[in-house]
Amino acid sequence: ERLRATVSQRLFGTAAPPVRIGRFVVIRRLGAGGMGVVYAGFDEQLDRKVAIKLLHTEHADAGRRARLMREAQALARLSHPNVVQVYEVGEHNDQIYVAMEFIKGCTLKEWAPDAPLEGVL
């Protein structure tokens, strides 16, 4: 969707509507893993930056959808400084998404080379 909007803007000089997942405006892609993609987004209603985890289409079977829903419900029940807050769970183009607190920091790949491995394994 973002590519289509960019091409439209360059070809026709018109501002394309922002790409959205649910009520959230997508800012940029943060990363991807085996289950899905994570985007930085913005919640215009509450004026805050969010992280949006979007389940891959090929992983959208009932079992994986249920797993992601359980994960979101478990996180939503927790209130701890070391656990992200879940703001919303929904569907976008037949994909499940979880909108959660945006935490600024580095990726696991960036962090891992310098992280002490004592007691981790």
ROTOR-517829 format. One line per field, with one value per residue: x, y, z of N, C-alpha, C in turn. Coordinates in steps of 0.02 Angstrom, whole numbers, plus 32768, in hexadecimal, padded with zeros to 4 digits. Each point is the difference from the previous one (the first is absolute). Example, Ala and Ser with C-alpha at 12.3 -4.5 7.8 and 13.67 -1.06 7.14 Angstrom:
n_xx 8294:7FEE
n_yy 7EE4:8035
n_zz 8186:7FDC
ca_xx 7FD3:802A
ca_yy 803B:803B
ca_zz 8000:8003
c_xx 802D:7FD9
c_yy 803C:8037
c_zz 8000:8025
This chain:
n_xx 8029:8035:8016:7FC2:7FFD:803D:7FF1:7FC5:8021:802F:7FD2:7FD4:8032:7FD8:7FEE:801C:7FC8:800B:8031:7FCB:800A:7FC0:8000:8035:8022:8013:8035:8015:8021:7FF7:7FDD:801A:7FD5:8004:7FE2:8026:7FE2:802F:7FCF:8020:7FD5:7FC9:7FEC:7FDB:7FD7:8035:8014:800C:8041:7FF7:8005:7FFF:7FED:8012:7FD3:8033:7FEC:803B:8003:7FD0:8018:7FCC:802D:801F:7FC5:7FEC:803A:7FFA:7FC2:8015:8031:7FD5:7FD4:8032:8019:7FC1:8006:803B:8019:8034:8030:8009:7FBF:7FFF:7FE1:7FCB:7FF8:800D:7FD0:8010:7FD9:802F:7FD6:7FD5:8022:8018:7FF0:8038:7FDD:803E:8014:8015:8032:801F:8026:802A:8012:7FE5:8002:7FEC:7FD3:7FF2:8024:7FE1:7FCC:8004:801D:8020:7FEC:800D:8032
n_yy 7FC4:7FFE:7FCB:7FE9:8012:7FE6:7FCB:7FFD:800B:7FD6:7FD5:8008:8000:7FCE:801B:7FC5:7FE2:800A:7FD3:7FD9:7FEF:7FED:801D:7FD8:8038:7FDE:8001:7FC6:7FD5:7FDE:7FCA:7FC4:7FCE:7FC6:8024:8036:803B:8029:802C:8039:8016:8021:8008:8016:7FD0:7FDC:8016:7FC1:7FF3:7FD1:7FC2:7FEB:7FC9:7FF1:7FD1:7FDB:800B:7FE6:802A:800E:7FC2:7FDC:7FCF:801B:8009:7FC5:7FE9:8026:7FEB:7FC2:8009:801D:7FCF:7FD4:8020:8001:7FC4:8009:8015:8007:8022:7FBE:8010:7FFB:8039:7FD7:8022:7FD3:7FD5:7FEF:8008:7FF4:8003:7FE6:8031:7FDE:8036:8012:8033:8013:8008:803A:7FD5:8039:7FE5:7FCE:7FE2:7FC4:8005:803E:7FEA:7FC9:801F:8031:7FD7:8003:7FC7:8019:7FC3:8010:7FD7
n_zz 8000:8028:7FDE:7FFF:803F:8008:7FDA:801E:8038:7FED:7FEB:8031:802B:800D:8037:8003:800E:8040:8001:800A:803E:7FF7:803B:7FF8:7FFC:7FCA:8028:8019:7FDA:8039:7FEF:7FF6:800B:801E:802F:7FFB:7FF8:8016:8007:7FF5:802C:7FF0:803E:7FCC:8014:8012:7FC4:7FE9:8003:7FD2:8017:7FC1:8020:7FC1:800C:7FE9:7FC2:7FF0:8033:7FD4:800A:800E:7FFF:7FCD:7FE3:8017:7FE9:7FC9:7FFC:8010:7FD3:7FD6:800D:7FFC:7FCB:7FE9:801C:7FE2:8038:7FD9:801D:8007:7FFE:7FBD:7FFA:8000:7FC6:7FCF:7FF5:7FC1:7FCB:7FD4:7FCD:802B:801B:8033:8023:801F:8018:8009:803D:7FE9:7FFD:800B:7FD2:800C:7FC8:8002:7FBD:800A:802A:7FDE:7FD0:8020:7FFA:8042:7FF2:8035:800E:7FC0:7FF4
ca_xx 7FD7:802C:801F:7FCD:7FF6:803C:7FFF:7FCA:8015:8035:7FE5:7FCA:800C:7FCC:800E:7FD8:7FED:8032:7FF2:7FE7:7FEF:7FCE:7FFC:8044:8025:8041:8038:8035:800B:8036:8022:7FD6:8016:7FDE:7FB8:7FE2:8026:7FF2:8003:7FF5:7FC3:7FEA:7FBB:7FEA:7FCD:801F:803D:803B:8021:7FF2:801D:7FC9:8016:7FD0:800D:8005:7FC5:8008:7FFA:7FBF:7FD1:7FDC:802B:802F:7FD7:7FEF:803E:800D:7FCD:8011:803B:7FE9:7FD8:802E:8024:7FD1:7FF2:803B:8015:8044:802D:8026:7FD2:7FDE:7FB8:7FDA:7FCB:7FC8:8008:7FCD:800E:800D:8007:8003:803A:7FF9:8034:8001:801E:801C:802E:803D:803B:803A:803C:8022:7FE6:8022:803E:802F:800D:801C:8049:801D:7FDC:8020:7FD9:8000:7FBF:7FCA:7FF5
ca_yy 803C:803A:8007:801B:8046:8026:8004:802E:8045:8015:8005:8030:803A:8007:7FE0:7FC3:7FF6:7FD7:7FB9:7FF3:7FBE:8014:8049:8019:8014:7FDE:802E:7FDB:7FBB:7FF9:7FC0:7FC7:7FC0:7FC6:8004:803C:803D:8034:8044:803A:8020:8039:8000:8046:800C:800A:8027:7FDD:7FD1:7FBB:7FCA:7FD6:7FBD:7FE6:7FBA:7FEF:7FE0:7FB7:7FE8:8019:7FCA:8009:7FF3:8037:803A:7FF6:800A:8047:801E:7FEE:8028:8045:8001:7FF8:803F:8033:7FF6:8011:8046:7FFD:802A:7FD9:7FE0:8033:8005:7FF3:8032:7FE9:7FC5:8004:7FE1:802D:7FD7:7FBA:7FF4:8017:802F:8016:8042:8002:8036:8006:8007:8013:7FDA:7FDF:7FBE:7FC8:7FF5:8034:7FF8:7FBF:7FF8:801D:7FE9:7FC7:7FC2:7FDA:7FF3:8005:7FBE
ca_zz 8000:8004:7FBF:7FD3:8012:7FEB:7FB7:7FEE:8011:7FD1:7FBC:7FF9:802B:8032:803F:800B:8046:8024:8009:8044:801A:8032:8005:8007:7FC4:7FFD:7FF5:7FDE:8015:8030:7FF9:7FF1:801C:7FE5:8005:7FE5:7FF4:8031:7FE5:802A:7FEB:8028:8014:7FFD:8032:8042:7FF6:8019:7FD4:8013:7FD8:7FE7:7FEB:7FCF:7FF1:7FB8:7FE3:8000:8045:8018:800E:803F:8039:800A:8014:8046:8026:8004:802C:8045:8011:800C:803D:8039:8008:8016:8047:8028:8008:801C:7FD8:7FD0:7FD2:7FD8:8007:7FC4:7FF9:7FD7:7FD5:7FCD:7FC0:7FC7:7FC3:8016:802A:8045:8016:8046:8008:8044:8013:7FD9:802B:7FD8:8013:7FC9:7FEF:8021:7FDB:8015:8048:8010:8001:803C:803B:8024:7FF9:803F:801D:7FCF:7FE2
c_xx 802B:8022:7FD0:7FF6:803B:8002:7FCB:8015:8034:7FE5:7FCF:8006:7FCA:8015:7FD1:7FEC:8033:7FEA:7FED:7FFA:7FD1:7FFC:8045:8020:8044:8035:8038:8004:803B:8027:7FCE:801E:7FD8:7FB5:7FE2:8031:7FEC:800C:7FFE:7FC1:7FEE:7FB5:7FE9:7FCD:801F:8044:803D:801A:7FF3:802B:7FC7:801E:7FC9:8014:8004:7FC2:8007:7FFC:7FBC:7FCD:7FE2:802C:802F:7FDC:7FF0:803D:8010:7FCD:800F:803C:7FEB:7FD8:802C:8026:7FD3:7FEF:8039:800B:8043:802E:8027:7FD4:7FDB:7FB4:7FDF:7FC6:7FC3:8014:7FC8:8014:8008:800E:800B:803F:7FF2:8039:7FF8:8022:8016:802D:803F:803A:803B:803D:801F:7FDF:8027:8043:8035:8017:8028:804C:8021:7FE1:8025:7FD3:7FFF:7FBA:7FC6:7FEF:7FFA
c_yy 803F:800D:801E:804B:802B:8009:8032:8048:8018:800A:803A:803D:800B:7FDB:7FC5:7FFB:7FD3:7FB8:7FF4:7FB5:800E:804C:8021:8010:7FDF:8034:7FDD:7FB9:7FFE:7FBF:7FC9:7FC2:7FC9:8005:803E:803A:8032:8044:8033:8021:803A:7FFA:8048:8010:8011:8023:7FDE:7FD0:7FB9:7FD1:7FD3:7FBF:7FE3:7FB9:7FF4:7FDC:7FB4:7FE1:8012:7FC8:8009:7FF6:803A:8041:7FFC:800C:804B:8023:7FF1:8029:8048:8004:7FFA:8041:8037:7FFB:8015:804B:7FFF:802A:7FDA:7FDC:8036:7FFE:7FF2:8031:7FE6:7FC1:8004:7FDA:8035:7FD4:7FB6:7FEE:801C:8031:800D:8043:8006:803C:7FFE:800C:8010:7FDA:7FE1:7FBC:7FCB:7FF3:8033:7FF6:7FC1:7FFC:801A:7FE6:7FC7:7FC3:7FD6:7FF9:8002:7FBB:7FCB
c_zz 8000:7FBD:7FCE:800E:7FEA:7FB5:7FE9:800D:7FCE:7FBA:7FF8:802D:8035:803F:800A:8049:8023:8004:8048:800D:803A:8000:8001:7FBD:8002:7FEF:7FD9:801C:8030:7FF8:7FF1:801E:7FE0:8000:7FE0:7FF8:8036:7FE1:8038:7FE5:802D:800C:8003:8035:8044:7FFC:801D:7FCB:801A:7FD5:7FEC:7FE6:7FD4:7FED:7FB5:7FE9:8002:8046:801E:800B:8046:803D:800E:8013:804A:802C:8009:802D:8049:8018:8011:8040:803E:800E:801B:804A:802D:8003:8024:7FD4:7FCA:7FCD:7FD9:800D:7FBD:7FFE:7FD9:7FDA:7FCC:7FC1:7FCA:7FC4:8012:8026:8045:800F:804B:8001:8049:800A:7FD5:8030:7FD3:801A:7FC3:7FF4:8027:7FDF:8014:8048:800F:8000:8040:8041:8021:7FFB:8040:801B:7FCF:7FE5:8034
